């Protein structure tokens, strides 16, 4: 390393010795990987191509062993929830749907499904947790596109028809 430069052992190129050009490596005394990011990423890509089936089997095995954890992480990423936010909302709603006040009854292979995360499709803002029936109902009315106006029309229609 000379003047804050680091040489890649793979391509021989010199780059700034920063995390911009080299991955972190706690085993190296400098704290940076000996290969530049470009070379290391190329090496990883080639490994994944050569061992595609082995990696796929490992992924499936991990998913089977950690199904709930994977599903929760996917839900959190999809709706932008921070760690434990779904659980806090579930506890705050006492495990009941925010609209009908009943617990979820829809079933799947492993038991009852989780309450659905209701969110505004225009702003991506999470509104609450709903059972499958209520989530489907407000989704069918497309309340995000027309605001609550369509929902009010539906209520008036039902009241008038009684």
N, C-alpha and C positions, 0 to 999 in steps of 0.2 A: 504494500500500500504506500503510495507516495502522494503527498499533498492532497489528502482526502479523496484519492482515487483508488479504485479497487479493480483488479483484473479478473475477468471471468475465466475459470479454468477450462471451460468448454470451447468458447469461441476466441478467447484471447483478447477480447476487446476491453478497453478501459472505460469505466463509468464512475460517476460520483458515488462514493460509498454511503448511499442513503437507501431507505426503504422504497424510494421511488424506482430504483434500478435493481435492487437485490431484496429477496424475501428475507424475513427474519430467521435466524437460526441460533437458538440458545446454546447449542453445543460448540459453536465457534466463538473464540474469544472476542472477536469484533462484534458479535451479535448478528452478523449477516451471513447469508448463504454464500458458498464459494462460486456458484453459477449465477449469472445474471437472470433476471426474471424471464427474458425472452427464451433463453436456452432451457431453463428449468421447466417452463410451461410447455415447450416443444417436447421435452423428455416425458413429461406427464401425459401429454396427448398421445404420444407413440405407445406408451405403456398401456393406456386405456384401450387403444385400438387393438393391440396384440392380445390383451387379456379381457376382452369384452364380456365373454361368457362367465368367466370367474368373478368379475366385478358384479355382473347382473345377479348371479346366484348369492353373492354376499349381501347385496342390497335387499334381495327378497328375504333372506334369512333374518337380517336386521329388522325389516319391516314386520315380519311375522312375530318376532320376539318383542317388538316395541310398538305394536299397532296403535294403542291409545296415545302414546307420546308423539308418534308421527302425525296422527290425525289432528291432535291438538296444535302441534307446531304449524301444520298446514293451514288450519283455521286461523291461527293468530297472524300468520303472514298475509293471508287473503284479505282479512279485515283490518289489518294494521293494529291489532290488539297488543298491548304490552304484557309481559309475563304476569300471569295470574289475574288479568283483567276479566276474562270470561268467568273464572271461578268466583270473583268478587261480585260480578253482576248476578250470577246464579244464586249466590247466597243472599244478596240484597232482595232478589225477587222470590226468595224462599223456594227455589226450584220450580216456580210456576210461570206460566205464560203471562207476559205483560198485558195482553189484551183480554183473554177469557179467564185468566186466573186459575187454570187447571194445569195439572202436570202433563208432560208429554206422554202419549200413549202409542205413537207409531213404533213399530217393531222392526228390527233387522236381525241378522243371523245371531249376533252376540247379545241380544236383549233390546231394550228400549233405546231409541236414538237420543242424542243430545238435543237440547233446545236449539233452534236456529238463531243465528245472529242476524237480526234485522238491521238493515242499513239503508241510507238514502243513496240511490244509484248515481245521482248527480254530484253529490258532495262527498260520498264515501263515509259520511259520518254515521257511526253506530248509534242506533236508537234504543235497542233493548234486545231481549231474548224472547222468542215466540215459539209456540208449538207448531208443528208442521201444518195443521189446518189453518191457523190464523195467518201464518207466513204466506201460505199459498193464496189465501183469500185476498190479502192486501196486495200481493204481487199481481194477481189477476186483474185487480182494479187499477193497476198502474198508478198508484198514488203519487209516485215521484214526478210523473209527467204532468199531471193535472192538479197537483197539490191535494188538498183534502176536499176540493169541490165535488169530485166524482163520488167520494165516499158519502158526503152529505146528501147528494142526490139519491144514492142507494138507500140511505136510512129513511129519507122522506118517502120514497117509493114503498118501502116495506111497511112503514107506519100507515100510509094511506090505504094499502091493500088489506089491512087487518079488519 
